[in-house]
Amino acid sequence: MSVYILVVDDEPDVEMLFRQQFRRDLKAERFKMEFAFSAAEALERAAELKEPSLILILSDINMPGMSGLEMLPKVRAERPEVPVIMITAYGDAETRRKAIERGAVGLLSKPLDFSLLRQEIDTRLVESI
């Protein structure tokens, strides 16, 4: 079974950064990463990656068009079993509160601590077995 992590960010270099950080995992096929460059594209991808293959969504908050916070209740309504972690450059208490209220399981601040993110992914992989 292939499991997917969906990364949502409007910055094109984020894909390269994630692929570099997780290159060993991707090469070993522990999981696959899909990338969406807008919230609208992420909603489409989340609908296409049928369960149980989608195990985690990582989404930036600030994006043009629909923000990550606006996308969050929509993706949670469509895929309530898939945890969503929001990523932001502004990790203030108000942003954290809004993200949690709208259904996020966590909030990571930029620059990302990839060791923390790896622990979260490992947890999701174990839960998906």
C-alpha positions in Angstrom: 0.0 0.0 0.0 1.3 3.5 -0.9 0.7 6.2 1.7 0.7 9.9 0.8 1.5 13.1 2.5 0.0 16.2 0.8 2.1 19.4 1.1 0.2 22.6 0.3 2.3 25.8 -0.4 2.2 28.4 -3.1 6.0 28.7 -3.0 7.5 26.4 -5.7 10.8 26.0 -3.8 9.0 24.3 -1.0 8.7 21.1 -3.0 12.4 20.9 -3.6 13.1 21.6 0.1 10.7 18.8 1.2 12.0 16.3 -1.4 15.6 17.1 -0.2 14.7 16.7 3.5 12.9 13.4 3.0 14.9 12.0 0.0 15.9 8.8 1.9 12.3 8.1 2.9 11.0 8.8 -0.6 13.7 6.6 -2.2 12.9 3.8 0.3 9.2 4.3 -0.6 8.2 4.7 3.1 5.7 7.2 1.8 5.0 9.4 -1.2 4.7 13.2 -1.2 2.2 15.0 -3.4 2.4 18.8 -3.8 -0.4 21.3 -4.3 0.4 25.0 -5.0 -3.0 26.4 -3.9 -5.8 25.5 -1.5 -8.1 24.8 -4.4 -5.6 22.3 -5.9 -5.2 20.7 -2.5 -8.9 20.1 -2.1 -8.9 18.4 -5.5 -5.9 16.2 -4.6 -7.3 15.3 -1.2 -10.5 14.1 -2.9 -8.5 12.0 -5.4 -6.1 10.3 -2.9 -8.7 8.0 -1.5 -8.3 6.4 1.9 -6.5 5.0 3.6 -3.6 6.3 1.4 -3.7 9.9 2.5 -2.2 10.0 6.0 -1.3 13.7 6.5 -1.8 17.1 5.0 0.7 19.9 5.7 -0.5 23.3 4.6 0.8 26.8 4.6 -1.6 29.4 6.0 -0.8 32.4 3.9 -1.5 31.7 0.2 -3.1 33.8 -2.5 -6.8 33.1 -3.2 -8.0 30.8 -0.5 -5.8 30.8 2.6 -4.9 27.6 4.4 -7.2 28.6 7.3 -10.1 29.0 4.8 -9.2 25.6 3.3 -9.0 23.8 6.6 -12.7 23.4 7.4 -13.4 22.3 3.8 -10.8 19.6 3.8 -11.8 18.5 7.3 -15.4 18.1 6.1 -14.3 16.2 3.0 -11.6 14.0 4.7 -12.2 14.1 8.5 -9.9 11.1 9.1 -6.9 12.9 7.7 -4.9 15.0 10.2 -3.9 18.5 9.0 -0.9 20.4 10.3 -0.7 24.1 9.4 2.6 25.8 8.6 3.1 29.5 9.2 5.7 32.2 9.4 3.5 33.8 12.1 3.3 31.3 15.0 1.4 33.7 17.3 -1.2 32.5 19.8 -4.1 33.9 17.7 -3.1 32.1 14.6 -2.6 28.9 16.6 -6.1 29.3 18.1 -7.8 29.8 14.7 -6.0 26.8 13.2 -7.0 24.5 16.1 -10.6 25.8 16.1 -10.9 25.0 12.4 -9.6 21.5 12.8 -5.8 21.5 12.6 -4.0 19.0 14.8 -1.0 21.2 15.1 0.8 24.3 13.9 4.5 24.4 12.8 6.4 27.7 12.5 8.8 28.6 9.7 11.6 27.9 9.4 10.5 24.3 9.8 12.1 22.0 12.3 12.3 19.0 10.1 13.2 16.7 13.0 9.9 17.5 14.6 8.1 17.1 11.3 9.8 13.7 10.8 8.5 12.5 14.2 5.0 13.6 13.3 5.2 11.7 10.0 6.6 8.6 11.7 3.6 8.7 14.1 1.2 8.9 11.2 3.0 6.0 9.4 2.6 3.8 12.5 -1.1 4.7 12.8 -1.7 3.9 9.2 -0.5 0.3 9.5 
